Amino acid sequence: MSLAPSSEAVAISIRAKVRQRDLIDQAADRLGRSRSDFMLEASCREAQNVLLDQAFFSVNAGTFDKLKALLDHPLPPTEKLRRLLKTPAPWDK
């Protein structure tokens, strides 16, 4: 399955209970969004979270100790770090 961006629009159909639809409509309305836009954004955000939570990194003990040390004693913020943190994630582009 390819996750490459595509400009081709496709239909996604789901069934919902009236209460679910009304809840979604209320939230979308509060944000000034359409139901479809709200549902698509929320679904994509959750899909990204699921996929990111499934990422597994394997490192040796020495590398893990270095990582723990960095987490326990982070470096002071720099302008380069501030720019990095302001850069949108690839899936937000």
C-alpha positions as CSV (number, residue, x, y, z in Angstrom):
1,M,0.0,0.0,0.0
2,S,1.4,3.4,-1.0
3,L,1.1,6.3,1.4
4,A,2.4,8.8,-1.2
5,P,0.3,12.0,-1.4
6,S,-2.1,12.1,-4.3
7,S,-4.4,14.9,-5.5
8,E,-7.0,12.4,-6.6
9,A,-10.1,12.6,-4.4
10,V,-11.9,9.5,-3.4
11,A,-15.2,8.9,-1.5
12,I,-15.2,7.3,2.0
13,S,-18.6,6.2,3.3
14,I,-19.4,5.2,6.9
15,R,-22.5,4.7,8.8
16,A,-23.1,6.4,12.1
17,K,-25.7,6.6,14.8
18,V,-27.7,9.9,14.9
19,R,-26.1,10.8,18.2
20,Q,-22.6,10.3,16.8
21,R,-23.5,12.4,13.7
22,D,-24.9,15.1,15.9
23,L,-21.9,15.2,18.1
24,I,-19.5,15.4,15.1
25,D,-21.7,18.1,13.5
26,Q,-21.7,20.2,16.8
27,A,-17.9,20.0,17.0
28,A,-17.4,20.8,13.3
29,D,-19.7,23.7,13.6
30,R,-17.8,25.1,16.6
31,L,-14.6,25.1,14.5
32,G,-16.4,26.5,11.4
33,R,-15.6,23.3,9.5
34,S,-17.7,21.0,7.4
35,R,-18.6,17.5,8.7
36,S,-16.4,15.9,6.1
37,D,-13.4,18.2,6.8
38,F,-13.7,17.7,10.5
39,M,-14.0,13.9,10.2
40,L,-11.2,13.6,7.7
41,E,-8.8,15.7,9.8
42,A,-9.6,13.8,13.0
43,S,-9.3,10.4,11.2
44,C,-6.0,11.3,9.7
45,R,-4.6,12.7,13.0
46,E,-5.6,9.4,14.7
47,A,-4.1,7.3,11.9
48,Q,-0.8,9.2,12.2
49,N,-0.8,8.6,16.0
50,V,-1.4,4.9,15.5
51,L,1.3,4.6,12.9
52,L,3.8,6.6,15.0
53,D,3.0,4.6,18.1
54,Q,3.9,1.4,16.2
55,A,7.4,2.7,15.3
56,F,10.1,0.5,16.9
57,F,13.7,1.5,17.3
58,S,16.4,-1.0,18.3
59,V,19.7,0.3,19.7
60,N,22.6,-1.2,21.7
61,A,23.0,-0.6,25.4
62,G,25.6,2.1,24.9
63,T,23.4,4.1,22.5
64,F,20.5,3.7,24.9
65,D,22.5,5.0,27.8
66,K,23.5,8.1,25.7
67,L,19.9,8.7,24.9
68,K,18.8,8.4,28.5
69,A,21.6,10.9,29.5
70,L,20.4,13.4,26.8
71,L,16.8,13.0,28.1
72,D,17.8,13.5,31.7
73,H,20.1,16.5,30.8
74,P,18.8,18.2,27.6
75,L,21.0,20.7,25.8
76,P,20.0,24.3,26.1
77,P,17.7,25.5,23.3
78,T,19.3,27.1,20.2
79,E,18.0,29.1,17.3
80,K,18.5,26.0,15.1
81,L,16.4,23.9,17.5
82,R,13.7,26.6,17.6
83,R,13.5,26.6,13.8
84,L,13.3,22.8,13.8
85,L,10.4,22.8,16.2
86,K,8.6,25.3,14.1
87,T,9.0,23.2,10.9
88,P,5.7,21.4,10.0
89,A,5.7,17.6,10.1
90,P,5.8,16.0,6.6
91,W,2.2,14.9,6.9
92,D,1.1,18.5,7.7
93,K,2.5,19.9,4.4
